[in-house]
Amino acid sequence: MAYEGQYDYGAAGYEQGGYEGGYEQHHGGGKGDKVVNNPTNIVYFSVANPMYKVDVAMMHEVFSKHGTPLKLYIFNKDGHPQGFCELQSVDEANRCVAELHKKFLFDGGANQLTMKLTSRRSLNVKGNDGNNWDVAAGLPPMHASDDDQGYQNNYAAPQHHQGGAGGKGKKGRTAGGAGYGQAPPPPGGYGQGGYNPYPAQAPWGQQGKQRKSDEKQASTPVVLFNGLPTITDTTGKRVITTDSLFVLCGCYGDAVKVKFLKEPTQALVEMTSVRQAETVRVHLDKLVLFGTPIRVHGATNDGVSKSKGQQMDVMKYWEYYGSKLHRFTNAKSYENIACPKPTLVVWGYPEGYPPEELISVFANYGTVEAYKIGPQGNTGQLLLIQLETTDQATVCLLNLHDLPITGESKSSNLRLNFAKENIHTPSDDNQQTFCNVMVKGLPDDFTNEQLYDLFSPYGTMKRHTVWRDKQTSKSKGFGLVDYTSVDEAKAAISALNGTMLQGCTQPLLVTSKYL
């Protein structure tokens, strides 16, 4: 699902001084200033002291621990491997630079990374090989799992002077012999003093650690969920069902089978490919769901099958072959993958349906802090909704994805996904300032008309709504007012915050997160 150009950065090329030659010779583009005023989701990297081979497989694994790489291009200039990586968001690009700049990929001062943000708006790669890679081609050649055969282009092969053949170390990778006249290849290859893609568990530049079992990458299309919450609804049924995990995993691939194990806190999910399983693991591991951090690991199962005599039951086992909710129909689908965050992108609600009513539906599952109406697309009106926490956004996703909505002339079903970026963060000075004012402490019988009368003296309102309980139609005690200017919003907050309304026992709380 494309967000109608919302995240389209255009097509202009950009290079920082000092590294424009290599990429431009192959792909074209213009030069820019050394100061990056408008960084995009593309980062530049170079590798100093390249004792071990640098290719897209290595860099893909490096970047995958801090974001979702979409494209990679590697070239050599002045004897140093350099390149660009396109990630799925500006936030991920910033995180990669912050966490990887000046880090060593190997012990002994080998393969030190330098990373910078760029203003390049597009990255064109040609072909798919050791130096070029596009997400549309699937995963690049990756390392095998710890119990499999070693990676054929192992990182222990020196970049310029190939040493003798090495053997497979204890639960490690096949290592090349000593070469380059400096530090020998790491003993045992990967995991025994070599390249370590888990800086949080083993600091870069120190002795590499073996992968912990709870961080095992997916080597089959199956992932294992651990620590799922077992909360129940008013009828005593578990809230987390096979449908819940299908929808959650559906943000990162197409799930075909979901099965709960003997313990309801554990479940297996079979995706359509290893790549999708790994994408699920990377994005959902340690996600907080209903206040509980869950774990997602790569499973050893080649597939998921129901137990003997087991019937289809959303509390135990379900198959989703041919589901209308499968969305990964082509390579472009992967471009809209986003990390879990408080903001959801919503599409598919019919033209003419009041966005205020839709916001009130989301308010049943959390506190809506801001929303933004997008353009009309082929799949209906777009809407960005920012909740207070990622947990609340996830609960909305599980409950409202595929919700039927009836408009003026037709009905449709909502589609939800995590947005690539939040609507607004206070630290982002380049973002538009939103004039949403939250109101808490309204009486049960408070109406939209009364809300208008209360707030209209302070400015022109674009939207206003009192959120109501679906069953009783009574006010839930809070509402939202969207002014046309910051000054109007501030005036309303100054005048009305702390006001005591008739029928209330507590004063109004009138605030805005962004003002």
N, C-alpha and C positions, 0 to 999 in steps of 0.2 A: 504494500500500500504506500503510494507516494504521498507526501504531505503537500501536494500542489505547489511545489517550488519554495516552500517556506524555508528550507535549509539549503537552497541553491545559492552557492557563493559566486556564481558566474564562471567565466572562462579565462580570465586574464592570468598570464604567467607571472612568476615572481622569483627572484633569486637574491639571496644575501651575497654581499661582496665576498670573493674568495673561493666560491665553489660553483659559480654559474656555468663554467665551461663544460664540465663533463656531461651534465644532463642536457644542456641546450644543444650540444652537438648531435645528440640522438633524437631529441624530442621537440626542440624549439621552445620559445618562450622569451620573455623580456627580463631585463634587469630591474632591480628595485633598490631602495635604500637599505642600509644596514639595520636601521631601526625598524622593528616590526610594529606598526601602529595598529593593524587589524589582523591579528593572527588567525589562521584558519585551522582546519583539522588535519593539515599536512605538516609533518616535521622533517627536518633535515638531520642526518646523523653522519658522523665519520668515525673511523676506527683507527686509533693510534697503536703503534707497536703490534701489527697484525700477525702474530706468530701462528695463529690457527685460522683456517679457512673461514671466510665470511660469505654466506650465501643466503638466499631467501628463506630457506628452511630454518637457519639459525635465527635470523632477525624476526621471522614470523613468530617463533616461540618466545623470543624476548618480549616483543610488543604485546603478545597475547596475554601475558600476565598482568598487564596494566590497561588493556583496552581491547578493542576488536579491530585488527588491521583489515583494510579492504584492498589496498594495493601496495606493492613494494617495487622499488627500482634500485639497483645497486650498480655503481660504476667505480672505476679506479682513476685517481688523479694524483700525480706526484707520489705514486707508490702506496697510497692509502685508500682502502675501501671507503666509499662514501655512498650516500643514497638518500631516498625519500620514502617515507611511509605515510600513507593516507589512512587515518583512523575514522571512526564513524561520527565523532563529535569533537568540537573544540575543547570541551572539558577533558576528554581522553588525551588529546594532544598535550594539553598543559600538564596532565598527570604524568605522562610518559617523560616529558622533559624534566619535571621536578624530581622524579624518582630514579631516572636512569642516567642523567648527565654526570659524567666523570666516573662512572662505575666500570669495574673490570669484569669482563666475561670469564676470564680464566685467572688462576693463581699466577703469581710471579710477575705481575704487572703486564700481562698479555691482553691484547684486544680491549683497550680502554675506549669507552664510548664518549663522544661529544655530541650533544643534541641541542638543537635550536628550533624555536618556532619560526614558521614562515608565513608569508601572506599569499603563497601560491594557492590559487583557487581550484586548480584541477591538476591531476597527475595521470598522464597517458603512458601506458606501458605497452610494449610490443612483444608479443609472444609470451610464453610461460616456460621459464627455464631457471637456471641457478641464479640469474640476475634480474629476472622480471617475473612478476606474479600479480594476478588479478583474482579477486574472490570468485568471479564468474567461472573460473577454471576448477573450483574445488580447492581442497587443502593442498598446500605444497608438500613435497616429501618431508615427512616428520620423523622424529625419533620413534623407534619402537618402544613398547612398554618395557618396564624393568626386567621382565622375565622373557622377553623376546630376543631375537638376534640383534646385533648391534647395527647402528645406522651406517649405511654403506658409504656415505660421504661424511664420516665422523669428524667432529670438531677438532679432534686431536691431530689432524693432518696439517703440518705447517704450511703457511701460505706460500712461501717462496722456495723452500728447500725441503723436499720430501724425505723423511727419514725411513727407516726400515719398518717392515710390517710388525704390528703389535698383536697381542692376544686380548681376549675378552676378560676384563677384570671381574672381580667378585660383584655380581649384580650390577655391573657397569656397562660401558660401551666398548666396542673394539677400539683400541688406541694405536696410533701410528708410532713408529720408533722415534728416537731423539733426532732432532734436526734443527736447522737454523742457527746452530752454534750457541744457543742461549738456553732458556729453561726447557727441559724435556717435556713431552706431552704428559698430561696428568695421569697418574697411575690408575689403571682401571677405566680410564676414559671418563665419560659423563657420570657424575655422582660420587666420584672418589677424589675430588680435588680439582675437577674440571669445571666446565660451564654449569652454572647453577641458576635456573630461572626462578628461584623462590627467595628473593632477598629478604623477605620478612622472617623466614625461618633460618636462613643461613646468610650472613652478611657477605656482600660482594668482596672479592679480593681475599677472602679467608678460605680455610679448608672447606670444600664443598661438602654438602650433606646428602645422604640418600633421600629420595623423596619419601615423605611420610605417607602411610597407607591412606590417610584420610584426604590426601591431595592427589590421589592417583588419577591420571588422565583417562578419558574414555578411549578404550581400544576396541570396543564393540559398540553397536548402536543402542546399548542399554545403559541407563543411569540408575543409581540407587539413591533414594531419598531416605534420610535418617532424621529422627527428631521431629516428625510432623506433629502438630498440635492435635489433641484429641477432644477438643471442646465440642459441645453438642448444642443444638438449637432447643427451642421450647418444647419440641416433640420428643426430645431425647435422641435424635439422630445426629451422627457426626457431621460436622460442618464441612470437613475436608473429605471429598469423594474422588472417585476416578475422574469425574468431569472437572473438578477443581484442578487436578494436576495436568489434565489434558489442556485446559485453557492456559495455565501458567507456562507450561512447556511450549505451548503454541506460539509464544512470542519469539521463540528461537528456533523453531523447526516444526515439523509435522509429526505428532505422536500417533502411533497406530495401536498400541496396547498399553494398558495401565493395570497393574495388579498390586493389591495390598498383601503384605506378608502376614505371618501369624500375629506379629505385633502391629497394631494399627498405626504405630509411629513410623513404620517402614513401608516403602513401596518401590516397585520397579516400573520404569517407564521405557518402552521401546520406541525409539525415533526411527526415521526412515534412512538415516545414514550415521556413520561414526562422527562425521563432521558436526551434524546437528546435536548429537549427544554431547560432544565436547563443548559446543556453544552453550548448551543448557547448563552443564557443570560450571563453566567459567562464570556465567552470569547469575546463577541462582544459589550457588554455594554460599552459606552464611546469611542468606536473606532472612529478615525478620518477618515472620508470619503469625498474626494474632499474638504478638508479643514474644514469640519463641523463635530463636535463631535455628534455622534448619540447615542440614548438611546434604550436599549432593556430591556423589563420588562416581567415578567410572566403574561399571560393573564388569564382571568376568563372563556373564551370561551372553551367549550369542543371540538370544532372543527371549521373549516372554511368552509363556504358555499357561493356559489355565490348568488347574488341578483336575485330576480324574473325577468326572461327574459334576464338575463345577458349572453352574449356570451364570449367565450374564447378570451382574449385580453391581450397581455403581458404588457399593460399599466394599466390594471385593475385587471384581475383575470386569473389564470392559474393552471391547475392540472398537477402533475408530477408523477403520479402512473406508475410504471414500467420503469422509466427512466434509460437509459443505464449509466447515470452519477451517479446513486446511488452507494455509495462505502462502506456503513456500512452493509456488508453482514454477518459478523461474529464478535465474541468478539475481535479478534486480531486487527480489524480495529480501535478500540478505543486507541490502544497503540501508534498510530501515530498522535494523536491530538496534536496540538501545538498552543500556543498563537500567535496572529498576531504580526509580526515583519518584518523588512525590507527584510529578506531573504526568497526566495521561493525555493522549491524543484520542479523540472520539470522532468517528465518522459514521455515516449511514443513517443519521436521523433525518426525517423528511423535511422538505422545505415548508416553512410556515409553522413549524412546531416551536413554541416559545422556548428559548434557551433557559429562561428562568425556571421553567418547570423541570427541565432536564437537570439543572443544577440542584433543585430540591430533591431529586431522586438520589443523586450522589451524596447529599447531606445526610441520608439515612445511614451511611457507612463511615462518615468521618467529617472533619471540618474543612469546608472549601475555603481556601484562602484567596484564590484569584481565578479568573477564567478569561479566555480570549477567544472571540469568534473569528474563525478563519474563512477562506474563500469557499464558494460553492463549487464542488467538484463532481466528477462523474458518479461518485458513490454517495453523494449527498453533502450536507453542510459539515464543515470541519469545526471542531471545538477543542481548545486546550483547557484542561481543568487541573488546577494545582491544589492538592490536598495538604494537610498539615505535615504528614509523615509519609514515608515510602510504604510503611505497613498499611496505612489507610488506603493508599492508592492501590496496593495489591488486593486488598479486600474488595474494593470497588471493581477491579478487573475480574475477580472470580465470580462476583455476583451479578454484574451488569453486562458482561460480554454476551452478545446475541440476544439482548433484551428486546422484545417487540415493542415498537413505538408507533402510534397512529397519528398521522398528521392531518392536514386539511383535506387532502385528496387521495392519499395513499398511506400504506403502512410499510414499515421497514424494520430491520433489526440492527441494533447498535453494534459497532465494532470498536474494540478498545485495544490500545497498545501503550506501552511506556513511551513517552515522548523523548526525543533526542536531547532536549535541554529543558530546564525549568522555564516557566514563563518569565520570571524575573528573580534575580538574586541581588540583595543590597550591595554586594561588592562589585557588581558589574556596572560600571559607569556608562558603558556604551549602550546599555539596554534602555528601552522606553520605560518611563516611570508610570506605573498603573495607579489608578485613583480609586481602587476598591476599598470600601469602608465596611468593616464587619461590625454587626450590632448583636450583642448578647444580653439576655435578660428581659425579652419581650413577653407580655402576658399571653396566656393560652388563646385568647380570642382576638389577638391583634391581627389586623388585615393589611393587605398590600396598600389599600387606600390610606389607611392611618399612617403607614410607614412613609408614604409619599408626603402626606401633610406634615409629618414631623421633620423631614429632611429637606423638603423643597425650598424653605426660606434661605438656605445657605448656598444654593447654586443649582445649575442645570444637571439633572440626573439622566444618564443614558439608560440605566436599568435599575430596577429595585425589586426585591422579592423577599417575602417572608417564607421561610421553609416550614413545611407542614408534615405532620405524621400521615403516612399513606392510609392508615386504617381509620383514624378518628378525624382527620382533616384539621385538627387543632394545631396551633402554632407550636413549633418545637423550641421556641424561645429565642431564636436568632434569625438574622436576615443579612442581606448584603445590599449595599448601595454603591453604584458606580457613577462617579461624577465625571464631568468633562475636563476638569483641571485640578491640579494639585492644591491650589489655593482654596478652592471650594471644599475639597475634602478635609483640609486642615481646619477650615472654619467650622465645619460640622462637628468634627471631633472635639474642638475646643469648647463649643457651645453645649454639646449634648452628652459628652462623657460624664458619668456620675449623676445624670438626671434620674429622678425617681418618678416613674409613671404610675398612674392610678391603677390599683389592682396588683401592684408588684411589691414584693418584700425586700428586693435588692435593687440598688441603682443600676442603670444601664452601663454596659461596658462598650464603648465605641472606640474602635482602634483600627489601625492599618499596619500591616507588616512592613510596608514599603515607604512610609512617610515619616 
